[in-house]
């Protein structure tokens, strides 16, 4: 890793943006998602049937025009437990917490959210309600401590993220702890993305993604590759997502010498303006010798408000 004045940059950006967060026109929203899950691991053990929370959340987001060609924006979103038995009686967890500025130059944001690698390579196939990315290497999701720039140049979208992790006072306080770079291009018949993720302590990951539609069929696919560390096997992942109306399918495989595989078949059923139900059937196999297929069925009811 090369060195930058990382921590001071993050602090300066956050302080510069903080007044705008207070002034922003804001909106409160939420989503309650509760359902059942059935799991059969293929062994002699009894199958399990449970009620569970499917990422219920509360959020507060806002954006305001700064009257100088720029706008400020911010978001706080918390995962909400739906059982007093979870996380010490209904605790919250952070999903999104970021603040940013945008204008003709593009946008810059700092905090926890989806950053460049996810937006470029993982996001296009991460569309099922739950059983997604059966073949994705490095599913980072909502990563924290990221400083991201997004913009465009000559029809090519550009994303760059620097990770500036908290330190314990060690000598490496000015080190860049990781970076992501992504490029996207709308080729007309398809959207193409290429990206790299390099996080301290892990081998770098390369990825290519495509997405688009053909008539009523939506599609997305990615290929992700990572060198093996300390003599381990190199890894290659492939994931594909297809949709037709309210039906969708995700299938993928990751080969690290032994190939893990999985597929998810799902259906979304709108019930009303704010209420949705969804159903998924997922089968996975780790690829290890003697491993049995794990069959998981899910059904959930989702109510949204804003």
SEKE-8980 format. One record per residue: x, y negated, z negated of N, C-alpha, C, O in turn. Coordinates in steps of 0.02 Angstrom, whole numbers, m for minus. Each point is the difference from the previous one (the first is absolute). Layout:
residues N
ATOM  n.east  n.north    n.up  ca.east  ca.north   ca.up  c.east  c.north    c.up  o.east  o.north    o.up
ATOM       X        Y       Z        X         Y       Z       X        Y       Z       X        Y       Z
...
This chain:
residues 306
ATOM  n.east  n.north    n.up  ca.east  ca.north   ca.up  c.east  c.north    c.up  o.east  o.north    o.up
ATOM      42       60       0      m42       m60       0      44      m63       0      52       m2     m33
ATOM     m74      m49      71       36       m62      m3     m32      m45     m53     m55       14     m23
ATOM      91      m66       5      m24       m41     m56     m27      m67      24      24      m30      47
ATOM     m78        8     m82      m29       m66      11     m15      m29     m68       3       34     m51
ATOM     m20      m97      51      m23       m32     m63     m73       19      m9     m43      m44       5
ATOM      30      107     m18      m68        28       3     m47      m28     m52     m51      m28      19
ATOM      66       36     m82      m47       m20     m52     m15      m74       1     m59      m18      m8
ATOM     108      m27      17      m18       m71       4     m47      m17      57     m42      m43      m7
ATOM      50       78      65      m44       m14      57     m72       18     m19     m46      m39      13
ATOM      36       97     m42      m67        22     m18     m32      m48     m49     m59      m18       7
ATOM      97       m3     m57      m27       m47     m50     m17      m67      31     m52      m28     m16
ATOM      95        4      60      m12       m65      32     m63        0      42     m40      m46      m2
ATOM      30      100      41      m59         5      42     m63        3     m43     m50      m33      14
ATOM      52       73     m67      m59         7     m43     m17      m66     m33     m59      m18      m4
ATOM     109      m19     m20      m14       m63     m33     m26      m52      49     m44      m40     m17
ATOM      70       42      78      m22       m49      50     m73       11      19     m35      m48      16
ATOM      13      111     m16      m67        16      21     m51       m4     m56     m60       m7      14
ATOM      80       12     m76      m47         9     m55     m53      m55      m6     m56       18     m18
ATOM      69      m82      32      m53       m50      m6     m59       12      46     m57      m15     m16
ATOM      72       44      76      m53        10      49     m48       54     m21     m58       m1      19
ATOM      81       49     m58      m43        55     m21     m57      m27     m43     m56       26       3
ATOM      69      m76     m43      m51       m28     m44     m52      m38      40     m59        0     m18
ATOM      80      m32      73      m45       m42      39     m41       38      51     m46      m28      29
ATOM      62       92     m18      m29        36      56     m75       13     m10     m23       12     m56
ATOM     m14      m14     112      m68        24       0       3       76      m7      32       33      40
ATOM     m65       m6     m91       11        69     m18     m64       40       3     m55      m28      m2
ATOM      62       93       6      m57        45       1      13       61     m43      55       27      m1
ATOM    m107       m5     m34        4        58     m43     m34       59      34     m54       m9      29
ATOM      84       67     m30      m29        57      34      15       64     m41      42       m1     m45
ATOM     m75       54      62       11        63     m35     m27       59      39     m39       m9      47
ATOM      60       68     m67      m23        61      32       2       57     m51      52       14     m29
ATOM    m109       18      18       m4        58     m44      m4       62      43     m43        4      45
ATOM      86       45     m57        5        60      42       6       62     m45      53       13     m28
ATOM    m106       23      22       m2        58     m43     m29       59      39     m47       m7      38
ATOM      77       66     m49      m24        58      36      25       64     m31      24        1     m57
ATOM     m28       53      96       21        65     m23      58       26      43       7      m19      58
ATOM      33       63     m88       54        33      36       2       74     m18      m4       19     m59
ATOM       9       22     110        6        73      m8      68       21      27      17      m16      57
ATOM      22       53     m97       67        21      20       7       75     m10     m11       26     m55
ATOM      31        9     109       16        71      m2      71        8      25      14      m12      58
ATOM      32       31    m104       71         3      19      20       66      33      59       12      12
ATOM    m107       32       1       14        61      36      28       56     m43      13       54      25
ATOM      m4      m66     m89       26        51     m46     m58       32     m38     m59      m12      14
ATOM      77       54     m63      m52        32     m41     m30      m48     m52     m50       17     m32
ATOM      79      m76      25      m27       m48     m47     m69      m24      23     m14       m2      59
ATOM     m28      m16    m108      m67       m24      17       4      m66      37      42      m43     m15
ATOM     m86       35      63       m6       m64      34     m26      m52     m50     m33       17     m49
ATOM      49      m81      62      m19       m53     m45     m49      m48      33       8      m18      59
ATOM     m59       m2     m96      m49       m48      22      m3      m56     m52     m14       12     m58
ATOM      29      m74      80        3       m57     m46     m34      m61      28       0      m11      61
ATOM     m29      m29    m105      m18       m69      16      63      m43      m6      41       11     m45
ATOM     m32      m59      90       60       m41      m5     m10      m68      32     m48      m11      37
ATOM      93      m33     m53        2       m68      27      42       m1      64      55       27       1
ATOM     m81      m57      51       36        m4      63      22      m72      13     m23      m33      46
ATOM      68        9     m89       31       m66       9     m50      m58      m4       0      m44      43
ATOM     m43       44     m93      m42       m58     m13      45      m60     m14      54        8     m28
ATOM     m78      m68      46       43       m59      m9     m40      m63      m9     m58       m5      20
ATOM      90      m45     m51      m25       m68      m6      53      m47      28      60       12      m9
ATOM     m82      m64      44       49       m45      30     m23      m72       0     m59      m16      m8
ATOM     108      m27      18      m11       m72       3      49      m28      52      61        3     m10
ATOM     m88      m30      66       43       m23      55     m21      m70      21     m58      m19      m7
ATOM     106      m18      33      m15       m68      21      48      m26      52      55       26       9
ATOM     m77      m78      26       41       m34      50     m21      m73       2     m60      m15      m5
ATOM     108      m30      14      m17       m71       4      42      m34      53      60       14       7
ATOM     m91      m60      30       34       m40      50      40      m55     m35     m28      m36     m42
ATOM      92       29      59       43       m49     m32       2      m67      38      37      m45     m20
ATOM     m77       39      74       m4       m62      39      66      m21      31      10      m59      15
ATOM      35      106      m5       64       m15      33      18       53      51      58       11      17
ATOM    m111       24       8       11        54      47      14       67     m33      10       50      34
ATOM     m10      m49    m100       13        62     m35     m59       16     m47     m41      m43     m15
ATOM      39      105      m6      m49        22     m49      35       43     m52      49       34      14
ATOM     m74      m37     m75       25        42     m54     m51       54     m14     m60      m11       7
ATOM      84       68     m28      m46        56     m14      28       42     m57      60       m1     m14
ATOM    m104       38     m18       21        44     m54     m52       52     m15     m58       m7      20
ATOM      78       59     m54      m47        54     m15      23       38     m63      59       13      m9
ATOM    m107        3     m33       10        45     m56     m53       55       6     m59      m15       3
ATOM      81       77      m2      m47        55       2      23       54     m48      59       19      m1
ATOM    m106        6     m39       16        49     m52     m40       64      11     m60       m1      14
ATOM      95       57     m21      m35        64      m3     m35        6     m67      28      m18     m51
ATOM     m89       44      52      m41         4     m60     m18       73     m14     m29       34      42
ATOM      47      m11    m102      m20        68     m20     m75        1     m15     m28      m49     m23
ATOM      m3      105      37      m72         6     m10     m17       50     m56     m58       19      m8
ATOM     108        1     m30      m12        45     m56      41      m23     m59      58      m20       8
ATOM     m87       22     m68       37       m20     m60      56       48     m16      43      m15     m41
ATOM     m43       74      74       54        48     m11      62      m16      42      53       29     m11
ATOM     m60      m76      58       56       m18      44      38      m60     m27     m31      m50     m20
ATOM      96       54      18       42       m58     m13     m23      m41     m60     m10      m61       6
ATOM       2       92     m62      m16       m36     m62     m63      m42       5       1      m61     m10
ATOM     m56       94      26      m66       m30      m3     m10      m56      51     m12      m58     m18
ATOM      17       76      82      m19       m46      53      51      m53      17     m17      m57      12
ATOM      81       75     m12       53       m48      15      m1      m20      74     m28       35      42
ATOM      58      m93     m28        9       m24      68      70       18      25      46        7     m40
ATOM     m39       m1     105       65         9      31       5      m49      58     m50      m16      32
ATOM     110       m7     m17        9       m50      52       2       33      69      39       45      12
ATOM     m82      m69      33        0        22      69      33      m53      45      48       15      35
ATOM     m73      m76     m38       29       m55      37      12      m59     m47     m41      m14     m44
ATOM      97      m19      51       14       m62     m38      52      m39      40      60       12      m6
ATOM     m84      m59      47       46       m36      43     m25      m71      12     m58      m16     m12
ATOM     104      m25      37      m15       m69      18      42      m18      61      55       26       8
ATOM     m82      m70      35       37       m14      62     m21      m64      33     m47      m34     m21
ATOM      84       17      74      m13       m57      43      m1       24      73      37       45      18
ATOM     m81      m76      22       m1        17      71     m12      m62      41     m30      m49     m23
ATOM      54       51      86       m7       m57      45      25       20      68       1       59      18
ATOM      21     m109      22       25        14      66      62       43       0      16       32      51
ATOM      20      m31    m105       61        39      m6     m14       74     m12      46       41       4
ATOM    m108      m23     m21      m17        67     m20     m24       m2     m72     m38      m45     m19
ATOM      58       94     m21      m19         1     m70      56       29     m42      40       40      24
ATOM     m37      m61     m87       46        28     m48     m39       12     m64     m38      m42     m22
ATOM      49      101      m8      m33        15     m62      48       36     m46      48       31      22
ATOM     m62      m35     m87       41        34     m49     m45       35     m50     m50      m29     m22
ATOM      67       90       3      m39        36     m49     m11       73      19      38       29      39
ATOM     m91       m1     m67      m16        70      12     m59        5      49     m53      m28     m13
ATOM      64       63      68      m52        11      50      28       48      52      53       31     m10
ATOM     m88      m24      66       27        37      56      52      m43      35     m15      m56      20
ATOM      75       82     m11       53       m38      32      17       29      69     m40       37      28
ATOM      97      m55      m1       14        11      71      m2       73      22     m32       15      50
ATOM      64       30     m87        2        70      21     m70       29       3     m19       33      48
ATOM     m21      m47    m100      m68        26       0     m40      m30      57     m33       36      38
ATOM      35     m102     m30      m40       m33      51      17       22      70     m43        4      43
ATOM     107       11     m30       23        17      67      m8       74      16     m22       18      54
ATOM      41       26    m101        6        71      15     m54       43     m35     m28       45      31
ATOM      14      m59     m94      m46        43     m38     m73      m21       8     m43       43      10
ATOM      29     m107     m13      m68       m25       2     m41       24      58     m59       17     m10
ATOM      86      m13      72      m41        22      56     m32       68      m9     m56       11      25
ATOM      89       36     m61      m29        67      m9     m32        8     m68     m33       51     m13
ATOM      41      m99     m32      m26         5     m68     m73      m23      m2     m17      m49     m33
ATOM     m27       84      69      m69       m21       7     m51       44     m35     m54      m26     m16
ATOM      66       90       3      m49        38     m39     m10      m32     m69      43      m36     m25
ATOM    m100       51      m5      m14       m29     m66      50       23     m51      19      m38     m44
ATOM       4      101      48       47        25     m50      54       44      29      59      m13     m11
ATOM     m77       64      48       49        50      22      37      m20      63      m5       33      51
ATOM      42      m88     m55       33       m27      59      75       16      m1      26       26     m49
ATOM       6      m40     105       73         5       7      25       70     m20      46        6     m40
ATOM     m76       45      70       23        68     m13      71       13      26      32       48     m21
ATOM      m8      m92      65       67        10      28      44      m61      m4      45       m8      42
ATOM     m56      m37     m90       39       m63      m5      58        8     m48      m9       23     m57
ATOM      69      m41      78       57        m6     m45       1      m71     m28      m9      m48      38
ATOM      20       42    m102        5       m64     m35     m65      m39       3      m4      m53      32
ATOM     m48       80     m64      m63       m36      m8       8      m48     m59     m12       19     m58
ATOM      33      m80      72       14       m47     m54     m63      m35     m26      m1      m21     m58
ATOM     m50       14      99      m61       m31     m24      11      m72     m22      35      m38      32
ATOM     m66       20     m89        5       m68     m25      64       m6     m42      m2       14     m61
ATOM      56      m33      92       64        m4     m36       8      m69     m32     m28      m49      24
ATOM      65       47     m79        7       m61     m39      67      m34      13      44       28      32
ATOM     m37      m89     m59       62       m39       3      25      m10      71      60        1      13
ATOM    m107      m12      33       18       m11      69      m9      m73      21     m47      m33     m21
ATOM      92        9      63       m4       m66      31      m4       12      75      49       23      30
ATOM    m106      m38       1      m13        19      69     m13      m60      44     m39      m45     m17
ATOM      71       45      75      m15       m48      54     m34       37      56      22       54      20
ATOM     m76      m83       7      m34        27      59      m9      m56      51     m20      m55     m18
ATOM      35       69      80       m7       m50      53       1       34      67      m9       61       5
ATOM      19     m100      48        2        27      67      47      m41      43      14      m58     m14
ATOM      10       90      67       45       m33      47      m8       33      69      15       59       9
ATOM     m41      m98      38       m8        26      68     m45       61       4      14       45      39
ATOM     m67      m44     m78      m47        56       3      20       59     m43     m37       50      m2
ATOM      94      m53     m32       23        53     m43     m11      m21     m73      25      m52     m21
ATOM     m61       92     m17      m10       m14     m70      62       21     m40      31       51      14
ATOM     m13      m92     m63       60        11     m40     m19        2     m73     m37      m43     m25
ATOM      63       92     m11       m9         4     m72      66       16     m33      36       44      24
ATOM     m20      m78     m78       61        13     m37     m16       m5     m74     m30      m48     m23
ATOM      51       98     m15      m11         1     m73      66       11     m35      39       43      19
ATOM     m27      m82     m72       56        11     m45     m27       19     m68     m46      m33     m25
ATOM      73       85      m5      m20        21     m67      50      m24     m51      59       14       4
ATOM     m85      m51     m52       41       m33     m51     m24       25     m68     m41      m33     m32
ATOM      66       89      11      m26        34     m59      26      m32     m64      56      m26      m1
ATOM     m95       28     m53       24       m25     m64      62       38     m22       8       58      16
ATOM      36      m93     m53       61        32     m25       2       m4     m76     m40      m35     m31
ATOM      86       73       3        8         1     m73      60      m40     m23      28       13     m53
ATOM      m7      m61      95       58       m41     m18      66       29      25      53      m25     m19
ATOM     m56       77      60       61        29      27      31      m46      52     m29      m51      18
ATOM      89       69       5       37       m42      46     m31       m4      69      19      m42      40
ATOM     m67       86     m26      m29         2      68     m63      m42       5     m43       14      42
ATOM      36      m67     m82      m61       m40      m1     m11      m38      65     m56      m21      14
ATOM     109       12      27       m8       m36      63       0       48      59      10      m23      57
ATOM     m21       87     m67       m2        48      55     m69        4      31     m51       m7     m33
ATOM      52       18      99      m62        16      35     m14       74     m11      41       42      19
ATOM     m98      m25     m49      m14        69     m19     m31       40      56      m7       61      m7
ATOM     m12      m92      61      m28        36      56     m28      m49      51     m12      m58     m15
ATOM       3       83      76      m29       m43      52     m40       43      48       9       61       5
ATOM     m55      m94      30      m41        31      52      m2      m48      59      m6      m61     m10
ATOM       9       87      70       m7       m40      61     m48       36      46       5       61      10
ATOM     m52      m98      18      m48        29      46     m13      m45      59      m2      m61      m7
ATOM      m8       91      66      m17       m35      61     m62       32      29      m5       61       2
ATOM     m43     m101      21      m61        25      31     m11      m33      67      20      m57      11
ATOM     m53       93      34      m13       m27      67     m66       28      25     m12       60      m3
ATOM     m31     m105      27      m64        20      30      12       12      74       7      m48      39
ATOM      m5      111     m19       14        18      70     m63        4      42       2       22      57
ATOM     m58      m44     m84      m63         1      36     m37       66      m9     m55        1     m28
ATOM      85       54      50      m33        65      m8      13       29     m68     m35       46     m21
ATOM      85      m72     m14       15        24     m68      40      m52     m37      33      m42      31
ATOM     m34       45     m97       43       m41     m42      59       42     m24     m10       57     m22
ATOM      70      m84      26       60        38     m16      36      m34     m58       7      m61      m1
ATOM      16      100     m47       39       m26     m55      63       41     m12      m3       62       5
ATOM      58      m94     m20       62        34     m19      25      m32     m64      m8      m60     m10
ATOM      37      100     m35       21       m28     m64      54       40     m33      12       58      18
ATOM      20      m89     m67       50        32     m42     m11      m21     m72     m16      m57     m14
ATOM      26      104     m31       m3       m14     m72      64       26     m32      19       58      10
ATOM      14     m100     m48       62        19     m34      m4      m24     m72       7      m60     m14
ATOM     m20      106     m32       m8       m15     m71      59       30     m37      19       57      12
ATOM      10      m96     m58       58        23     m38     m16       66     m35     m52        7     m32
ATOM      98       41      38       m8        65     m32     m32       53      44      m3       58     m20
ATOM     m20      m77      80      m28        48      46      30      m10      69      27      m53      15
ATOM     m32      104      27       22        m7      69     m51      m42      39     m59        1     m14
ATOM      84      m38      64      m44       m42      40     m48       43      40      14       58      17
ATOM     m72      m87      m1      m53        34      38     m15      m41      62      m7      m61      m3
ATOM       2       95      60      m18       m32      63     m69       23      21     m19       57     m15
ATOM     m19     m100      48      m67        19      20     m23      m34      64      23      m54      17
ATOM     m68       89      18      m33       m27      60     m74       16      m8     m18       55     m20
ATOM     m25     m104      36      m72        10      m7     m36      m28      62      23      m49      30
ATOM     m78       79     m13      m44       m25      53     m72        3     m25     m17       42     m41
ATOM     m25      m86      66      m71         3     m15     m40      m38      52      26      m45      33
ATOM     m89       64     m27      m44       m32      49     m65       38       5     m20       34     m47
ATOM     m12      m39     105      m63        35      11      m7       17      73      25      m35      44
ATOM     m61       90     m31      m18        21      67     m75       12       0     m23       51     m25
ATOM     m14      m98      53      m72         5      m4     m22       m4     m73      16      m48     m34
ATOM     m54       98      11      m24         1     m69      47       36     m48     m14        6     m59
ATOM      70       17      85       48        37     m42      56      m46     m23      35      m30      42
ATOM     m27       23    m107       56       m37     m28      57       48     m15     m11       58     m18
ATOM      72      m83      25       57        44     m13      58      m39     m31       6      m61       9
ATOM      35       97     m45       62       m28     m27      47       59     m13     m22       55     m15
ATOM      87      m66      22       49        52     m13      66      m32     m20      15      m56      21
ATOM      23       91     m61       68       m23     m15      48       59      m4     m19       57     m12
ATOM      82      m73      22       56        46     m11      48      m34     m47      20      m57      12
ATOM      m2       90     m66       47       m28     m49      58       49      m9      m9       61       0
ATOM      70      m89      m8       60        41      m3      46      m26     m55       8      m60      m9
ATOM      22      107     m29       45       m17     m55      57       50      m3     m11       61       1
ATOM      73      m87      m5       57        44      m8      m1       34     m68     m23      m30     m49
ATOM      47       92      46        3        35     m63      58      m27     m42      53      m16      26
ATOM     m63       12     m91       51       m24     m47      38       58     m29     m29       52     m16
ATOM      96      m60       8       42        50     m34      m8       70      31      m7       50     m36
ATOM       9      m48     102       m3        64      34     m70       28      10      m6       55      28
ATOM     m45      m89     m51      m68        25       9     m21       m6      73      30      m36      39
ATOM     m83       73     m22      m26        m2      68     m26      m69      18     m30      m34     m41
ATOM      42       13     104      m33       m59      25     m75       12       1     m22       57       6
ATOM     m16     m110     m11      m73         6      m2     m32      m37      59      21      m55      18
ATOM     m71       86      12      m39       m31      53     m73        9     m15     m23       56     m13
ATOM     m15     m110      15      m71         4     m12     m40      m23      60      22      m44      37
ATOM     m80       74     m28      m45       m20      54     m71       m2     m27     m21       48     m33
ATOM     m15     m102      46      m68        m6     m24     m44      m30      55      22      m46      36
ATOM     m82       72     m29      m47       m26      50     m68       m9     m31     m23       42     m40
ATOM     m10      m97      57      m68       m15     m23     m45      m10      61      19      m34      47
ATOM     m79       65     m49      m49        m8      53     m68      m15     m32     m16       27     m53
ATOM     m23      m70      86      m67       m15     m25     m49       m3      58      18      m19      56
ATOM     m79       39     m71      m55        m5      48     m63      m16     m39     m26       43     m36
ATOM       2     m104      43      m56       m21     m41      19        2     m73      50      m31     m19
ATOM     m88       66     m22       13         4     m71      42       61     m19      15       11     m59
ATOM       4       29     108       42        59     m11      74      m18       8      17      m43      42
ATOM      26       75     m81       72       m13       9      40       63     m18     m23       43     m37
ATOM      84      m41      64       45        56     m12      70      m27      m8      23      m41      40
ATOM      13       64     m92       71       m14      m8      36       66      m6     m20       43     m39
ATOM      74      m35      78       40        62      m3      73      m19       4      19      m46      36
ATOM      23       83     m72       70       m16       1      44       54     m29     m24       48     m30
ATOM      89      m57      40       49        49     m24      65      m37     m15      18      m46      35
ATOM      16       68     m88       67       m25     m17      47       60      m2     m11       47     m38
ATOM      63      m50      79       48        56       5      65      m19     m35      36      m44      23
ATOM     m22       78     m78       63        m8     m36      36       68      m4      30       17     m51
ATOM     m33       20     105       23        69      m1     m60       45      m7     m11       44      41
ATOM     m29      m53     m94      m66        28      m6     m50      m54      18       7      m57     m22
ATOM     m57       74      61      m48       m50      24     m62       m1     m43     m35       51      m4
ATOM      21     m107     m28      m64        m9     m34     m51      m26      51      17      m39      44
ATOM     m79       62     m51      m51       m19      48     m64      m19     m37     m11       19     m57
ATOM     m31      m57      91      m64       m18     m29     m47      m29      51      21      m29      50
ATOM     m85       37     m63      m50       m34      43     m58      m21     m44     m15       31     m51
ATOM     m17      m86      72      m59       m26     m35     m55      m13      51      11      m34      50
ATOM     m69       61     m64      m60       m13      41     m48      m40     m43     m16       22     m56
ATOM      m8      m79      80      m42       m42     m41     m59      m30      38      m2       m1      61
ATOM     m47      m22    m101      m60       m31      28     m22      m56     m47      m4       10     m61
ATOM     m10      m69      89      m24       m58     m37     m74      m11      16     m19       m1      58
ATOM     m22       m7    m110      m71       m10      10     m23      m64     m35      m7        0     m61
ATOM      m4      m55      99      m26       m61     m31     m71       11     m25     m41       29      35
ATOM      28      m53     m96      m66         7     m30     m38      m66       1     m61       m2       9
ATOM      96      m52     m19      m31       m66       0      53      m53      11      57       16      17
ATOM     m75      m79     m27       45       m55      13      63        4     m42      54      m19      23
ATOM     m60       43     m84       57         1     m45      19       70     m25      45        7     m42
ATOM     m79       43      67       10        68     m27      19       48      55     m29        0      55
ATOM      80       41     m69       26        48      48      14       66     m35      21        0     m58
ATOM     m32       55      92       23        64     m24      51       28      49      m3      m13      60
ATOM      50       52     m86       48        32      45      16       70     m24      m5       15     m60
ATOM      24       28     108       11        70     m14      64       21      36      12      m18      58
ATOM      30       57     m92       62        23      30      14       73     m18     m17       23     m54
ATOM      47       12     101       25        68     m10      74        0      21      16      m16      57
ATOM      28       33    m104       72        m3      13      32       67     m15     m15       31     m51
ATOM      60       m9      94       39        61     m10      74      m18       5      21      m32      48
ATOM      19       53     m98       71       m15       0      40       63     m17     m25       45     m34
ATOM      87      m43      58       46        54     m16      70      m29      m4      22      m35      45
ATOM      13       48    m100       67       m28     m11      52       30      46      54      m29       8
ATOM     m68       87      23       48        32      43      50       44     m36      40       34      32
ATOM     m40      m34     m98       45        42     m39     m20       73       8     m58       16      13
ATOM     107       30     m21      m13        71       7     m55       21     m49       4      m14     m60
ATOM     m54       48      86      m54        24     m42     m52      m51     m19     m47       16     m36
ATOM      55      m78      59      m48       m53     m19     m68       13      33      m4       18      58
ATOM     m48      m28     m97      m68         8      25     m28      m67      23      22      m53     m23
ATOM     m69       56      69      m34       m62      20     m43      m25     m59     m33       39     m34
ATOM      36     m105      23      m41       m31     m51     m59      m34      36      10      m42      43
ATOM     m70       60     m62      m60       m28      30     m32      m49     m49     m15       18     m57
ATOM       3      m79      80      m29       m52     m41     m60      m30      35       4      m19      58
ATOM     m61       16     m93      m60       m32      27     m17      m60     m45       4        4     m61
ATOM     m22      m59      93      m15       m62     m37     m66      m29      25     m17        4      59
ATOM     m19      m35    m105      m60       m37      17      m6      m59     m47       6        8     m61
ATOM     m17      m67      88        0       m60     m42     m55      m48      21     m22       m1      57
ATOM       0      m39    m105      m47       m54      12      35      m65     m18      31       m5     m53
ATOM     m36      m44      98       37       m63      m7     m48      m58       4     m41       m5      46
ATOM      45      m39     m96      m41       m61      m1      46      m61      m3      42       m4     m44
ATOM     m50      m43      91       42       m59       5     m39      m64     m14     m60       m3      14
ATOM      93      m47     m41      m30       m66      m6      53      m54       9      59       12     m13
ATOM     m81      m70      35       45       m57       8     m40      m64       0      29      m54       6
